Amino acid sequence: MIYKRIRDLREDCDLRQKDMADYLHCTQSCYSYYEAGLRDIPTEVLCKLADFHNTSVDYLLGRTDDPRPYPRQKR
């Protein structure tokens, strides 16, 4: 589920894998492995992806179908 969601979100923004890889400071092949499910996505990368796409990590993980992000807590 996560792999399809991150690909769909990227494509909805008309971005290439290279664009996302640059944002995440990884190689295009590393990012393509994330989308293909060939490499586990580290927690910090999941958080960055959720922030970039303005959604929640739970949405990326398929734990909810609601793409809205959680409200930010005041620090």
All heavy atoms as a GROMACS GRO file, in nm:
protein
  631
    1MET      N    1   0.083  -0.119   0.000
    1MET     CA    2   0.000   0.000   0.000
    1MET      C    3   0.087   0.125   0.000
    1MET      O    4   0.064   0.215  -0.078
    1MET     CB    5  -0.093  -0.002   0.121
    1MET     CG    6  -0.166   0.125   0.149
    1MET     SD    7  -0.322   0.162   0.065
    1MET     CE    8  -0.414   0.015   0.071
    2ILE      N    9   0.185   0.132   0.086
    2ILE     CA   10   0.268   0.252   0.097
    2ILE      C   11   0.337   0.285  -0.036
    2ILE      O   12   0.346   0.401  -0.075
    2ILE     CB   13   0.371   0.241   0.211
    2ILE    CG1   14   0.449   0.371   0.223
    2ILE    CG2   15   0.466   0.126   0.189
    2ILE    CD1   16   0.538   0.378   0.343
    3TYR      N   17   0.382   0.182  -0.104
    3TYR     CA   18   0.460   0.204  -0.225
    3TYR      C   19   0.373   0.266  -0.334
    3TYR      O   20   0.415   0.359  -0.403
    3TYR     CB   21   0.522   0.073  -0.271
    3TYR     CG   22   0.588   0.002  -0.154
    3TYR    CD1   23   0.535  -0.114  -0.101
    3TYR    CD2   24   0.702   0.057  -0.094
    3TYR    CE1   25   0.595  -0.176   0.009
    3TYR    CE2   26   0.762  -0.003   0.016
    3TYR     CZ   27   0.708  -0.120   0.067
    3TYR     OH   28   0.766  -0.178   0.175
    4LYS      N   29   0.251   0.217  -0.346
    4LYS     CA   30   0.157   0.273  -0.444
    4LYS      C   31   0.121   0.417  -0.406
    4LYS      O   32   0.113   0.504  -0.492
    4LYS     CB   33   0.032   0.187  -0.453
    4LYS     CG   34  -0.069   0.240  -0.554
    4LYS     CD   35  -0.186   0.147  -0.568
    4LYS     CE   36  -0.296   0.194  -0.659
    4LYS     NZ   37  -0.285   0.315  -0.729
    5ARG      N   38   0.101   0.441  -0.278
    5ARG     CA   39   0.061   0.576  -0.235
    5ARG      C   40   0.170   0.678  -0.262
    5ARG      O   41   0.142   0.788  -0.308
    5ARG     CB   42   0.022   0.576  -0.088
    5ARG     CG   43  -0.113   0.510  -0.068
    5ARG     CD   44  -0.191   0.572   0.043
    5ARG     NE   45  -0.328   0.525   0.034
    5ARG     CZ   46  -0.407   0.508   0.138
    5ARG    NH1   47  -0.365   0.535   0.258
    5ARG    NH2   48  -0.530   0.465   0.120
    6ILE      N   49   0.295   0.645  -0.231
    6ILE     CA   50   0.399   0.745  -0.254
    6ILE      C   51   0.420   0.769  -0.404
    6ILE      O   52   0.448   0.881  -0.445
    6ILE     CB   53   0.532   0.715  -0.181
    6ILE    CG1   54   0.597   0.588  -0.230
    6ILE    CG2   55   0.512   0.714  -0.030
    6ILE    CD1   56   0.739   0.567  -0.177
    7ARG      N   57   0.402   0.666  -0.484
    7ARG     CA   58   0.412   0.684  -0.629
    7ARG      C   59   0.296   0.771  -0.680
    7ARG      O   60   0.316   0.865  -0.756
    7ARG     CB   61   0.412   0.550  -0.701
    7ARG     CG   62   0.433   0.566  -0.853
    7ARG     CD   63   0.417   0.437  -0.930
    7ARG     NE   64   0.277   0.396  -0.926
    7ARG     CZ   65   0.233   0.278  -0.884
    7ARG    NH1   66   0.316   0.184  -0.844
    7ARG    NH2   67   0.104   0.250  -0.883
    8ASP      N   68   0.174   0.739  -0.636
    8ASP     CA   69   0.057   0.816  -0.680
    8ASP      C   70   0.067   0.962  -0.638
    8ASP      O   71   0.036   1.052  -0.717
    8ASP     CB   72  -0.072   0.754  -0.626
    8ASP     CG   73  -0.107   0.621  -0.690
    8ASP    OD1   74  -0.046   0.586  -0.795
    8ASP    OD2   75  -0.194   0.551  -0.635
    9LEU      N   76   0.112   0.987  -0.516
    9LEU     CA   77   0.127   1.126  -0.469
    9LEU      C   78   0.232   1.200  -0.552
    9LEU      O   79   0.212   1.316  -0.589
    9LEU     CB   80   0.164   1.128  -0.321
    9LEU     CG   81   0.051   1.094  -0.224
    9LEU    CD1   82   0.107   1.068  -0.085
    9LEU    CD2   83  -0.054   1.204  -0.221
   10ARG      N   84   0.342   1.133  -0.582
   10ARG     CA   85   0.446   1.195  -0.665
   10ARG      C   86   0.393   1.227  -0.802
   10ARG      O   87   0.410   1.339  -0.854
   10ARG     CB   88   0.568   1.102  -0.675
   10ARG     CG   89   0.676   1.155  -0.770
   10ARG     CD   90   0.791   1.059  -0.784
   10ARG     NE   91   0.756   0.927  -0.832
   10ARG     CZ   92   0.730   0.897  -0.961
   10ARG    NH1   93   0.733   0.989  -1.053
   10ARG    NH2   94   0.703   0.773  -0.994
   11GLU      N   95   0.324   1.131  -0.863
   11GLU     CA   96   0.271   1.152  -0.998
   11GLU      C   97   0.162   1.260  -0.999
   11GLU      O   98   0.153   1.336  -1.096
   11GLU     CB   99   0.217   1.020  -1.054
   11GLU     CG  100   0.328   0.922  -1.086
   11GLU     CD  101   0.277   0.786  -1.131
   11GLU    OE1  102   0.155   0.757  -1.116
   11GLU    OE2  103   0.360   0.707  -1.181
   12ASP      N  104   0.083   1.269  -0.893
   12ASP     CA  105  -0.019   1.374  -0.885
   12ASP      C  106   0.043   1.513  -0.886
   12ASP      O  107  -0.020   1.609  -0.928
   12ASP     CB  108  -0.104   1.358  -0.758
   12ASP     CG  109  -0.199   1.238  -0.766
   12ASP    OD1  110  -0.216   1.181  -0.876
   12ASP    OD2  111  -0.255   1.202  -0.660
   13CYS      N  112   0.166   1.523  -0.838
   13CYS     CA  113   0.239   1.651  -0.837
   13CYS      C  114   0.322   1.670  -0.964
   13CYS      O  115   0.397   1.768  -0.973
   13CYS     CB  116   0.331   1.659  -0.715
   13CYS     SG  117   0.245   1.663  -0.558
   14ASP      N  118   0.310   1.577  -1.058
   14ASP     CA  119   0.389   1.582  -1.183
   14ASP      C  120   0.539   1.590  -1.156
   14ASP      O  121   0.611   1.666  -1.220
   14ASP     CB  122   0.345   1.698  -1.272
   14ASP     CG  123   0.205   1.680  -1.327
   14ASP    OD1  124   0.169   1.564  -1.357
   14ASP    OD2  125   0.132   1.780  -1.339
   15LEU      N  126   0.583   1.510  -1.059
   15LEU     CA  127   0.726   1.506  -1.024
   15LEU      C  128   0.788   1.376  -1.072
   15LEU      O  129   0.720   1.273  -1.081
   15LEU     CB  130   0.743   1.518  -0.872
   15LEU     CG  131   0.698   1.650  -0.810
   15LEU    CD1  132   0.700   1.640  -0.659
   15LEU    CD2  133   0.785   1.764  -0.857
   16ARG      N  134   0.916   1.383  -1.099
   16ARG     CA  135   0.992   1.263  -1.135
   16ARG      C  136   1.050   1.202  -1.007
   16ARG      O  137   1.061   1.269  -0.904
   16ARG     CB  138   1.107   1.300  -1.230
   16ARG     CG  139   1.062   1.365  -1.359
   16ARG     CD  140   1.178   1.423  -1.435
   16ARG     NE  141   1.243   1.524  -1.350
   16ARG     CZ  142   1.369   1.561  -1.358
   16ARG    NH1  143   1.449   1.508  -1.446
   16ARG    NH2  144   1.418   1.652  -1.276
   17GLN      N  145   1.091   1.077  -1.016
   17GLN     CA  146   1.159   1.015  -0.903
   17GLN      C  147   1.282   1.094  -0.865
   17GLN      O  148   1.313   1.109  -0.747
   17GLN     CB  149   1.196   0.870  -0.935
   17GLN     CG  150   1.079   0.776  -0.939
   17GLN     CD  151   1.120   0.633  -0.965
   17GLN    OE1  152   1.231   0.605  -1.010
   17GLN    NE2  153   1.030   0.540  -0.938
   18LYS      N  154   1.351   1.147  -0.963
   18LYS     CA  155   1.473   1.227  -0.937
   18LYS      C  156   1.440   1.350  -0.853
   18LYS      O  157   1.518   1.390  -0.765
   18LYS     CB  158   1.536   1.267  -1.071
   18LYS     CG  159   1.654   1.359  -1.058
   18LYS     CD  160   1.778   1.284  -1.015
   18LYS     CE  161   1.901   1.373  -1.026
   18LYS     NZ  162   1.962   1.403  -0.899
   19ASP      N  163   1.325   1.413  -0.879
   19ASP     CA  164   1.284   1.530  -0.800
   19ASP      C  165   1.266   1.493  -0.653
   19ASP      O  166   1.312   1.565  -0.564
   19ASP     CB  167   1.154   1.588  -0.854
   19ASP     CG  168   1.164   1.635  -0.998
   19ASP    OD1  169   1.271   1.687  -1.037
   19ASP    OD2  170   1.065   1.618  -1.073
   20MET      N  171   1.201   1.381  -0.628
   20MET     CA  172   1.180   1.338  -0.490
   20MET      C  173   1.312   1.296  -0.426
   20MET      O  174   1.336   1.325  -0.309
   20MET     CB  175   1.078   1.224  -0.484
   20MET     CG  176   0.937   1.264  -0.519
   20MET     SD  177   0.873   1.405  -0.427
   20MET     CE  178   0.887   1.351  -0.259
   21ALA      N  179   1.395   1.230  -0.503
   21ALA     CA  180   1.526   1.189  -0.450
   21ALA      C  181   1.608   1.311  -0.410
   21ALA      O  182   1.672   1.311  -0.304
   21ALA     CB  183   1.600   1.106  -0.554
   22ASP      N  184   1.604   1.415  -0.491
   22ASP     CA  185   1.676   1.538  -0.456
   22ASP      C  186   1.623   1.598  -0.327
   22ASP      O  187   1.699   1.640  -0.240
   22ASP     CB  188   1.667   1.641  -0.570
   22ASP     CG  189   1.746   1.603  -0.692
   22ASP    OD1  190   1.833   1.513  -0.683
   22ASP    OD2  191   1.722   1.663  -0.799
   23TYR      N  192   1.491   1.601  -0.312
   23TYR     CA  193   1.429   1.654  -0.191
   23TYR      C  194   1.470   1.572  -0.068
   23TYR      O  195   1.494   1.628   0.039
   23TYR     CB  196   1.277   1.654  -0.206
   23TYR     CG  197   1.204   1.691  -0.080
   23TYR    CD1  198   1.200   1.822  -0.036
   23TYR    CD2  199   1.140   1.593  -0.004
   23TYR    CE1  200   1.135   1.856   0.081
   23TYR    CE2  201   1.074   1.626   0.113
   23TYR     CZ  202   1.071   1.757   0.155
   23TYR     OH  203   1.007   1.789   0.273
   24LEU      N  204   1.479   1.441  -0.085
   24LEU     CA  205   1.511   1.352   0.027
   24LEU      C  206   1.662   1.332   0.047
   24LEU      O  207   1.703   1.262   0.139
   24LEU     CB  208   1.445   1.216   0.006
   24LEU     CG  209   1.292   1.216   0.003
   24LEU    CD1  210   1.241   1.080  -0.042
   24LEU    CD2  211   1.236   1.254   0.139
   25HIS      N  212   1.741   1.392  -0.041
   25HIS     CA  213   1.888   1.379  -0.035
   25HIS      C  214   1.932   1.233  -0.047
   25HIS      O  215   2.011   1.183   0.033
   25HIS     CB  216   1.945   1.442   0.094
   25HIS     CG  217   1.905   1.583   0.113
   25HIS    ND1  218   1.953   1.685   0.034
   25HIS    CD2  219   1.820   1.642   0.200
   25HIS    CE1  220   1.901   1.799   0.072
   25HIS    NE2  221   1.818   1.776   0.173
   26CYS      N  222   1.875   1.166  -0.147
   26CYS     CA  223   1.916   1.030  -0.178
   26CYS      C  224   1.927   1.018  -0.330
   26CYS      O  225   1.898   1.112  -0.402
   26CYS     CB  226   1.817   0.928  -0.122
   26CYS     SG  227   1.652   0.929  -0.195
   27THR      N  228   1.969   0.905  -0.378
   27THR     CA  229   1.982   0.885  -0.521
   27THR      C  230   1.846   0.849  -0.581
   27THR      O  231   1.755   0.804  -0.510
   27THR     CB  232   2.082   0.773  -0.554
   27THR    OG1  233   2.031   0.650  -0.502
   27THR    CG2  234   2.220   0.803  -0.496
   28GLN      N  235   1.835   0.866  -0.711
   28GLN     CA  236   1.711   0.830  -0.779
   28GLN      C  237   1.686   0.680  -0.766
   28GLN      O  238   1.573   0.636  -0.747
   28GLN     CB  239   1.717   0.873  -0.927
   28GLN     CG  240   1.590   0.845  -1.005
   28GLN     CD  241   1.584   0.705  -1.064
   28GLN    OE1  242   1.686   0.649  -1.103
   28GLN    NE2  243   1.466   0.648  -1.070
   29SER      N  244   1.791   0.600  -0.774
   29SER     CA  245   1.773   0.455  -0.762
   29SER      C  246   1.725   0.417  -0.621
   29SER      O  247   1.640   0.328  -0.606
   29SER     CB  248   1.900   0.379  -0.800
   29SER     OG  249   2.005   0.412  -0.715
   30CYS      N  250   1.775   0.485  -0.520
   30CYS     CA  251   1.729   0.460  -0.383
   30CYS      C  252   1.580   0.489  -0.373
   30CYS      O  253   1.502   0.408  -0.321
   30CYS     CB  254   1.808   0.545  -0.284
   30CYS     SG  255   1.750   0.536  -0.114
   31TYR      N  256   1.539   0.604  -0.426
   31TYR     CA  257   1.397   0.640  -0.421
   31TYR      C  258   1.313   0.540  -0.502
   31TYR      O  259   1.204   0.502  -0.459
   31TYR     CB  260   1.372   0.783  -0.470
   31TYR     CG  261   1.228   0.820  -0.454
   31TYR    CD1  262   1.179   0.860  -0.330
   31TYR    CD2  263   1.138   0.810  -0.560
   31TYR    CE1  264   1.045   0.888  -0.313
   31TYR    CE2  265   1.004   0.839  -0.544
   31TYR     CZ  266   0.959   0.878  -0.420
   31TYR     OH  267   0.825   0.906  -0.403
   32SER      N  268   1.362   0.498  -0.616
   32SER     CA  269   1.286   0.402  -0.697
   32SER      C  270   1.268   0.270  -0.622
   32SER      O  271   1.164   0.204  -0.634
   32SER     CB  272   1.350   0.379  -0.833
   32SER     OG  273   1.469   0.305  -0.822
   33TYR      N  274   1.367   0.233  -0.541
   33TYR     CA  275   1.354   0.112  -0.458
   33TYR      C  276   1.245   0.130  -0.353
   33TYR      O  277   1.173   0.036  -0.321
   33TYR     CB  278   1.486   0.078  -0.389
   33TYR     CG  279   1.594   0.026  -0.480
   33TYR    CD1  280   1.727   0.029  -0.439
   33TYR    CD2  281   1.567  -0.024  -0.607
   33TYR    CE1  282   1.828  -0.018  -0.521
   33TYR    CE2  283   1.668  -0.071  -0.690
   33TYR     CZ  284   1.798  -0.068  -0.646
   33TYR     OH  285   1.898  -0.114  -0.728
   34TYR      N  286   1.230   0.252  -0.299
   34TYR     CA  287   1.120   0.279  -0.205
   34TYR      C  288   0.986   0.255  -0.274
   34TYR      O  289   0.899   0.187  -0.221
   34TYR     CB  290   1.123   0.423  -0.155
   34TYR     CG  291   1.239   0.462  -0.066
   34TYR    CD1  292   1.280   0.594  -0.058
   34TYR    CD2  293   1.308   0.369   0.012
   34TYR    CE1  294   1.384   0.634   0.024
   34TYR    CE2  295   1.413   0.407   0.093
   34TYR     CZ  296   1.451   0.540   0.099
   34TYR     OH  297   1.554   0.579   0.180
   35GLU      N  298   0.971   0.312  -0.394
   35GLU     CA  299   0.844   0.299  -0.466
   35GLU      C  300   0.816   0.156  -0.509
   35GLU      O  301   0.700   0.116  -0.519
   35GLU     CB  302   0.841   0.391  -0.588
   35GLU     CG  303   0.815   0.535  -0.554
   35GLU     CD  304   0.781   0.619  -0.676
   35GLU    OE1  305   0.772   0.565  -0.788
   35GLU    OE2  306   0.765   0.741  -0.658
   36ALA      N  307   0.919   0.081  -0.537
   36ALA     CA  308   0.901  -0.058  -0.582
   36ALA      C  309   0.886  -0.155  -0.466
   36ALA      O  310   0.857  -0.273  -0.486
   36ALA     CB  311   1.020  -0.100  -0.669
   37GLY      N  312   0.908  -0.108  -0.344
   37GLY     CA  313   0.898  -0.195  -0.228
   37GLY      C  314   1.020  -0.283  -0.209
   37GLY      O  315   1.015  -0.382  -0.138
   38LEU      N  316   1.130  -0.244  -0.273
   38LEU     CA  317   1.253  -0.322  -0.262
   38LEU      C  318   1.342  -0.277  -0.146
   38LEU      O  319   1.441  -0.341  -0.116
   38LEU     CB  320   1.332  -0.314  -0.393
   38LEU     CG  321   1.259  -0.368  -0.516
   38LEU    CD1  322   1.340  -0.342  -0.642
   38LEU    CD2  323   1.231  -0.517  -0.499
   39ARG      N  324   1.307  -0.165  -0.085
   39ARG     CA  325   1.384  -0.113   0.027
   39ARG      C  326   1.286  -0.054   0.127
   39ARG      O  327   1.193   0.017   0.091
   39ARG     CB  328   1.479  -0.003  -0.022
   39ARG     CG  329   1.564   0.056   0.089
   39ARG     CD  330   1.663   0.156   0.036
   39ARG     NE  331   1.772   0.082  -0.027
   39ARG     CZ  332   1.870   0.141  -0.096
   39ARG    NH1  333   1.872   0.271  -0.111
   39ARG    NH2  334   1.966   0.069  -0.150
   40ASP      N  335   1.306  -0.087   0.256
   40ASP     CA  336   1.223  -0.030   0.361
   40ASP      C  337   1.250   0.121   0.369
   40ASP      O  338   1.364   0.165   0.353
   40ASP     CB  339   1.253  -0.093   0.497
   40ASP     CG  340   1.197  -0.233   0.508
   40ASP    OD1  341   1.100  -0.265   0.437
   40ASP    OD2  342   1.250  -0.312   0.589
   41ILE      N  343   1.145   0.196   0.396
   41ILE     CA  344   1.156   0.341   0.404
   41ILE      C  345   1.182   0.379   0.549
   41ILE      O  346   1.099   0.350   0.636
   41ILE     CB  347   1.029   0.409   0.351
   41ILE    CG1  348   1.000   0.363   0.208
   41ILE    CG2  349   1.042   0.560   0.358
   41ILE    CD1  350   0.868   0.412   0.153
   42PRO      N  351   1.295   0.445   0.577
   42PRO     CA  352   1.324   0.486   0.715
   42PRO      C  353   1.219   0.584   0.768
   42PRO      O  354   1.158   0.659   0.691
   42PRO     CB  355   1.461   0.554   0.704
   42PRO     CG  356   1.519   0.506   0.575
   42PRO     CD  357   1.402   0.479   0.485
   43THR      N  358   1.201   0.583   0.898
   43THR     CA  359   1.101   0.668   0.962
   43THR      C  360   1.119   0.814   0.926
   43THR      O  361   1.022   0.883   0.894
   43THR     CB  362   1.108   0.651   1.115
   43THR    OG1  363   1.091   0.513   1.147
   43THR    CG2  364   1.002   0.733   1.185
   44GLU      N  365   1.242   0.862   0.928
   44GLU     CA  366   1.264   1.005   0.898
   44GLU      C  367   1.226   1.038   0.754
   44GLU      O  368   1.177   1.148   0.724
   44GLU     CB  369   1.407   1.049   0.929
   44GLU     CG  370   1.515   0.978   0.852
   44GLU     CD  371   1.565   0.849   0.916
   44GLU    OE1  372   1.509   0.802   1.016
   44GLU    OE2  373   1.662   0.794   0.861
   45VAL      N  374   1.243   0.943   0.663
   45VAL     CA  375   1.203   0.964   0.524
   45VAL      C  376   1.050   0.963   0.513
   45VAL      O  377   0.992   1.045   0.442
   45VAL     CB  378   1.267   0.858   0.431
   45VAL    CG1  379   1.212   0.867   0.290
   45VAL    CG2  380   1.418   0.874   0.430
   46LEU      N  381   0.984   0.874   0.586
   46LEU     CA  382   0.837   0.873   0.588
   46LEU      C  383   0.783   1.007   0.635
   46LEU      O  384   0.688   1.062   0.578
   46LEU     CB  385   0.784   0.763   0.679
   46LEU     CG  386   0.778   0.623   0.623
   46LEU    CD1  387   0.737   0.525   0.732
   46LEU    CD2  388   0.681   0.616   0.508
   47CYS      N  389   0.843   1.061   0.739
   47CYS     CA  390   0.799   1.190   0.792
   47CYS      C  391   0.819   1.301   0.690
   47CYS      O  392   0.732   1.386   0.671
   47CYS     CB  393   0.873   1.222   0.922
   47CYS     SG  394   0.826   1.115   1.060
   48LYS      N  395   0.934   1.300   0.622
   48LYS     CA  396   0.959   1.401   0.519
   48LYS      C  397   0.861   1.388   0.403
   48LYS      O  398   0.812   1.489   0.350
   48LYS     CB  399   1.103   1.391   0.468
   48LYS     CG  400   1.206   1.442   0.567
   48LYS     CD  401   1.346   1.429   0.512
   48LYS     CE  402   1.382   1.557   0.441
   48LYS     NZ  403   1.524   1.562   0.403
   49LEU      N  404   0.829   1.266   0.363
   49LEU     CA  405   0.732   1.245   0.256
   49LEU      C  406   0.594   1.294   0.296
   49LEU      O  407   0.524   1.359   0.217
   49LEU     CB  408   0.727   1.097   0.216
   49LEU     CG  409   0.845   1.044   0.137
   49LEU    CD1  410   0.840   0.891   0.130
   49LEU    CD2  411   0.846   1.103  -0.003
   50ALA      N  412   0.553   1.264   0.418
   50ALA     CA  413   0.422   1.309   0.467
   50ALA      C  414   0.417   1.462   0.471
   50ALA      O  415   0.317   1.522   0.428
   50ALA     CB  416   0.394   1.251   0.605
   51ASP      N  417   0.522   1.524   0.518
   51ASP     CA  418   0.526   1.671   0.522
   51ASP      C  419   0.522   1.729   0.381
   51ASP      O  420   0.449   1.824   0.354
   51ASP     CB  421   0.651   1.721   0.595
   51ASP     CG  422   0.646   1.697   0.745
   51ASP    OD1  423   0.537   1.668   0.798
   51ASP    OD2  424   0.753   1.706   0.808
   52PHE      N  425   0.600   1.672   0.291
   52PHE     CA  426   0.606   1.722   0.154
   52PHE      C  427   0.469   1.716   0.087
   52PHE      O  428   0.426   1.810   0.021
   52PHE     CB  429   0.708   1.642   0.073
   52PHE     CG  430   0.722   1.690  -0.069
   52PHE    CD1  431   0.810   1.792  -0.099
   52PHE    CD2  432   0.646   1.634  -0.171
   52PHE    CE1  433   0.822   1.838  -0.230
   52PHE    CE2  434   0.658   1.679  -0.301
   52PHE     CZ  435   0.747   1.780  -0.330
   53HIS      N  436   0.399   1.605   0.107
   53HIS     CA  437   0.269   1.585   0.041
   53HIS      C  438   0.152   1.633   0.126
   53HIS      O  439   0.035   1.613   0.088
   53HIS     CB  440   0.250   1.437   0.006
   53HIS     CG  441   0.344   1.390  -0.102
   53HIS    ND1  442   0.339   1.437  -0.230
   53HIS    CD2  443   0.446   1.301  -0.098
   53HIS    CE1  444   0.433   1.378  -0.303
   53HIS    NE2  445   0.499   1.296  -0.225
   54ASN      N  446   0.183   1.696   0.240
   54ASN     CA  447   0.081   1.751   0.330
   54ASN      C  448  -0.023   1.645   0.367
   54ASN      O  449  -0.144   1.664   0.350
   54ASN     CB  450   0.013   1.874   0.267
   54ASN     CG  451  -0.063   1.954   0.369
   54ASN    OD1  452  -0.024   1.962   0.485
   54ASN    ND2  453  -0.174   2.013   0.328
   55THR      N  454   0.027   1.533   0.415
   55THR     CA  455  -0.058   1.423   0.457
   55THR      C  456   0.000   1.365   0.586
   55THR      O  457   0.094   1.420   0.641
   55THR     CB  458  -0.070   1.317   0.344
   55THR    OG1  459  -0.173   1.225   0.378
   55THR    CG2  460   0.060   1.244   0.318
   56SER      N  461  -0.057   1.255   0.633
   56SER     CA  462  -0.005   1.192   0.755
   56SER      C  463   0.075   1.067   0.719
   56SER      O  464   0.054   1.007   0.612
   56SER     CB  465  -0.121   1.154   0.848
   56SER     OG  466  -0.198   1.050   0.791
   57VAL      N  467   0.160   1.028   0.809
   57VAL     CA  468   0.235   0.903   0.791
   57VAL      C  469   0.136   0.786   0.791
   57VAL      O  470   0.152   0.690   0.714
   57VAL     CB  471   0.342   0.886   0.900
   57VAL    CG1  472   0.404   0.748   0.896
   57VAL    CG2  473   0.450   0.994   0.886
   58ASP      N  474   0.031   0.795   0.872
   58ASP     CA  475  -0.070   0.689   0.873
   58ASP      C  476  -0.134   0.672   0.735
   58ASP      O  477  -0.164   0.560   0.692
   58ASP     CB  478  -0.179   0.716   0.978
   58ASP     CG  479  -0.136   0.675   1.117
   58ASP    OD1  480  -0.032   0.609   1.132
   58ASP    OD2  481  -0.209   0.710   1.213
   59TYR      N  482  -0.156   0.781   0.664
   59TYR     CA  483  -0.211   0.772   0.528
   59TYR      C  484  -0.111   0.700   0.436
   59TYR      O  485  -0.149   0.612   0.360
   59TYR     CB  486  -0.245   0.910   0.473
   59TYR     CG  487  -0.293   0.905   0.331
   59TYR    CD1  488  -0.421   0.860   0.301
   59TYR    CD2  489  -0.211   0.943   0.225
   59TYR    CE1  490  -0.466   0.852   0.170
   59TYR    CE2  491  -0.255   0.936   0.094
   59TYR     CZ  492  -0.383   0.890   0.067
   59TYR     OH  493  -0.425   0.882  -0.064
   60LEU      N  494   0.016   0.738   0.445
   60LEU     CA  495   0.117   0.672   0.362
   60LEU      C  496   0.124   0.523   0.391
   60LEU      O  497   0.141   0.442   0.300
   60LEU     CB  498   0.255   0.736   0.385
   60LEU     CG  499   0.272   0.881   0.342
   60LEU    CD1  500   0.413   0.928   0.375
   60LEU    CD2  501   0.241   0.901   0.195
   61LEU      N  502   0.110   0.488   0.518
   61LEU     CA  503   0.120   0.347   0.558
   61LEU      C  504  -0.008   0.267   0.531
   61LEU      O  505  -0.009   0.146   0.548
   61LEU     CB  506   0.155   0.337   0.706
   61LEU     CG  507   0.292   0.387   0.747
   61LEU    CD1  508   0.305   0.388   0.899
   61LEU    CD2  509   0.401   0.301   0.685
   62GLY      N  510  -0.114   0.336   0.490
   62GLY     CA  511  -0.239   0.266   0.463
   62GLY      C  512  -0.322   0.240   0.587
   62GLY      O  513  -0.417   0.162   0.584
   63ARG      N  514  -0.291   0.307   0.697
   63ARG     CA  515  -0.366   0.288   0.821
   63ARG      C  516  -0.495   0.370   0.822
   63ARG      O  517  -0.582   0.348   0.904
   63ARG     CB  518  -0.280   0.323   0.941
   63ARG     CG  519  -0.163   0.226   0.959
   63ARG     CD  520  -0.066   0.270   1.068
   63ARG     NE  521  -0.129   0.302   1.194
   63ARG     CZ  522  -0.147   0.215   1.295
   63ARG    NH1  523  -0.106   0.091   1.282
   63ARG    NH2  524  -0.205   0.254   1.406
   64THR      N  525  -0.505   0.466   0.731
   64THR     CA  526  -0.625   0.546   0.713
   64THR      C  527  -0.637   0.581   0.565
   64THR      O  528  -0.535   0.585   0.494
   64THR     CB  529  -0.624   0.674   0.799
   64THR    OG1  530  -0.746   0.745   0.781
   64THR    CG2  531  -0.507   0.765   0.761
   65ASP      N  532  -0.758   0.605   0.521
   65ASP     CA  533  -0.779   0.651   0.384
   65ASP      C  534  -0.802   0.802   0.380
   65ASP      O  535  -0.829   0.856   0.273
   65ASP     CB  536  -0.898   0.578   0.322
   65ASP     CG  537  -0.866   0.432   0.293
   65ASP    OD1  538  -0.748   0.402   0.261
   65ASP    OD2  539  -0.957   0.348   0.302
   66ASP      N  540  -0.792   0.866   0.494
   66ASP     CA  541  -0.807   1.011   0.503
   66ASP      C  542  -0.670   1.076   0.481
   66ASP      O  543  -0.582   1.061   0.564
   66ASP     CB  544  -0.862   1.050   0.640
   66ASP     CG  545  -0.892   1.197   0.653
   66ASP    OD1  546  -0.856   1.275   0.562
   66ASP    OD2  547  -0.951   1.235   0.756
   67PRO      N  548  -0.650   1.146   0.369
   67PRO     CA  549  -0.518   1.203   0.341
   67PRO      C  550  -0.484   1.329   0.419
   67PRO      O  551  -0.372   1.377   0.414
   67PRO     CB  552  -0.525   1.233   0.190
   67PRO     CG  553  -0.669   1.258   0.164
   67PRO     CD  554  -0.744   1.167   0.260
   68ARG      N  555  -0.580   1.383   0.494
   68ARG     CA  556  -0.553   1.507   0.568
   68ARG      C  557  -0.446   1.485   0.674
   68ARG      O  558  -0.448   1.383   0.744
   68ARG     CB  559  -0.680   1.560   0.634
   68ARG     CG  560  -0.783   1.609   0.534
   68ARG     CD  561  -0.907   1.654   0.602
   68ARG     NE  562  -0.966   1.537   0.671
   68ARG     CZ  563  -1.072   1.541   0.750
   68ARG    NH1  564  -1.131   1.655   0.775
   68ARG    NH2  565  -1.118   1.432   0.806
   69PRO      N  566  -0.356   1.581   0.690
   69PRO     CA  567  -0.253   1.568   0.794
   69PRO      C  568  -0.314   1.591   0.931
   69PRO      O  569  -0.421   1.650   0.944
   69PRO     CB  570  -0.153   1.678   0.759
   69PRO     CG  571  -0.235   1.782   0.691
   69PRO     CD  572  -0.343   1.705   0.615
   70TYR      N  573  -0.246   1.541   1.032
   70TYR     CA  574  -0.288   1.567   1.169
   70TYR      C  575  -0.255   1.711   1.204
   70TYR      O  576  -0.157   1.766   1.153
   70TYR     CB  577  -0.216   1.474   1.266
   70TYR     CG  578  -0.250   1.328   1.243
   70TYR    CD1  579  -0.150   1.236   1.214
   70TYR    CD2  580  -0.380   1.284   1.250
   70TYR    CE1  581  -0.182   1.103   1.193
   70TYR    CE2  582  -0.412   1.149   1.228
   70TYR     CZ  583  -0.312   1.062   1.200
   70TYR     OH  584  -0.343   0.931   1.178
   71PRO      N  585  -0.333   1.770   1.293
   71PRO     CA  586  -0.299   1.907   1.338
   71PRO      C  587  -0.162   1.908   1.406
   71PRO      O  588  -0.127   1.814   1.477
   71PRO     CB  589  -0.408   1.942   1.436
   71PRO     CG  590  -0.516   1.840   1.416
   71PRO     CD  591  -0.453   1.720   1.356
   72ARG      N  592  -0.087   2.012   1.378
   72ARG     CA  593   0.045   2.026   1.440
   72ARG      C  594   0.030   2.064   1.586
   72ARG      O  595  -0.057   2.144   1.622
   72ARG     CB  596   0.125   2.138   1.371
   72ARG     CG  597   0.153   2.108   1.227
   72ARG     CD  598   0.293   2.060   1.216
   72ARG     NE  599   0.325   2.037   1.076
   72ARG     CZ  600   0.402   1.941   1.037
   72ARG    NH1  601   0.453   1.859   1.124
   72ARG    NH2  602   0.428   1.926   0.910
   73GLN      N  603   0.112   2.005   1.672
   73GLN     CA  604   0.111   2.039   1.812
   73GLN      C  605   0.198   2.162   1.833
   73GLN      O  606   0.302   2.177   1.769
   73GLN     CB  607   0.164   1.925   1.897
   73GLN     CG  608   0.073   1.805   1.896
   73GLN     CD  609   0.126   1.693   1.985
   73GLN    OE1  610   0.233   1.704   2.042
   73GLN    NE2  611   0.051   1.588   1.996
   74LYS      N  612   0.155   2.249   1.923
   74LYS     CA  613   0.235   2.366   1.956
   74LYS      C  614   0.351   2.323   2.042
   74LYS      O  615   0.336   2.241   2.132
   74LYS     CB  616   0.151   2.471   2.027
   74LYS     CG  617   0.042   2.526   1.939
   74LYS     CD  618  -0.041   2.628   2.011
   74LYS     CE  619  -0.151   2.676   1.918
   74LYS     NZ  620  -0.239   2.769   1.984
   75ARG      N  621   0.467   2.379   2.015
   75ARG     CA  622   0.585   2.341   2.094
   75ARG      C  623   0.625   2.448   2.189
   75ARG      O  624   0.612   2.559   2.179
   75ARG     CB  625   0.702   2.312   2.000
   75ARG     CG  626   0.674   2.190   1.917
   75ARG     CD  627   0.789   2.159   1.830
   75ARG     NE  628   0.753   2.046   1.744
   75ARG     CZ  629   0.836   1.965   1.694
   75ARG    NH1  630   0.963   1.977   1.714
   75ARG    NH2  631   0.798   1.867   1.618
   0.00000   0.00000   0.00000
